[in-house]
Amino acid sequence: MPSASSNSTFQVARPLSPCIQICDIEPTSSLCRGCGRTLDEIACWGSMTEAEKAPVWERLEQAGYVDA
């Protein structure tokens, strides 16, 4: 039976998008109240690479918009 080595990197599977279908931009922060992304992040999400999405996911996790 194979065992996981201590050098293994495990990555949690994320959904395709942080969108939760509550689309409302907060005027003072310019962030969506549902998912926490900016309008630019929302508009570009489909064409962003995983590397470009990673810091957005990290910010959303730290801010409590998505579970880590």
Buried (B, 14 or more C-beta within 10 A) or exposed (E): EEEEEEEEEEEEEBEEEBBBEEEEBEEEEEBBEBBBBBEEBBEBBEEEEEEEBEEBBEBBBEEEBBEE
